[in-house]
């Protein structure tokens, strides 16, 4: 409980620091949502000033910040400049698909990397080991947007196997066909995320497994007559889980951040695409809302990773 309370305090402090940096960075950025009004002869200067007063942008910066923090505490992210809707509503409508894609991707990255890394280490210098090494190098050396474009070109345009964009091709009626179609649309974006995420983790697991295989307890386990499956289950996996879970927790920001690019390319109406459109429109409330929620999910993921590590190893230092 003491560790959990410390982690929650850490989360609150980090969110405050992130909110300050994000707020200042956004308001120091050139142009604004109302800059286009200055170029429109049909909009008077009084109208622009009136709009700024409605959204509180005519007040000093520190007053705007504390007003925004007070609203955030009440889970009120304000009103979108572009759509005029509540920011909370817009984010809640889109966050399920973003979380679905990222959670499925994280699980697949963990399973595939664990399998490839362990098998590669157990068959060191074999064809499979060399193939896995080249595949891993290809994985983390290619940008996700480039992989996405290649995937669209090959699988969606040339062979027409997978959908090119969106989430649905049939009417939303709750039938089995609808959900199969929905899953089919997620195959390509999730595959891109998984392929881009397994490279470095596979090499890391391979390196760790090779070091574990050199340990004395592995030598004594073999001397006792344990087979490969028993050694894998009782000696290799328990020693792999803590560092691998730590790496997955640290990789959360990259995976969540990468959804901005992929959702834009595949026209997936999630948080990433909403953030991209809001950034182009200088829609401050939506940008700040997504940044805070993204930061919260990232910090929460790291805390959960620490708690899992503590469960696996009660002597693990989570400070």
PyMOL commands that set and color helices and strands:
alter all, ss='L'
color gray80, all
select helices_A, chain A and resi 2-28+35-38+45-54+61-73+87-122+127-141+144-158+176-213+216-223+228-250+252-265+271-281+284-312
alter helices_A, ss='H'
color red, helices_A
deselect
rebuild
show_as cartoon
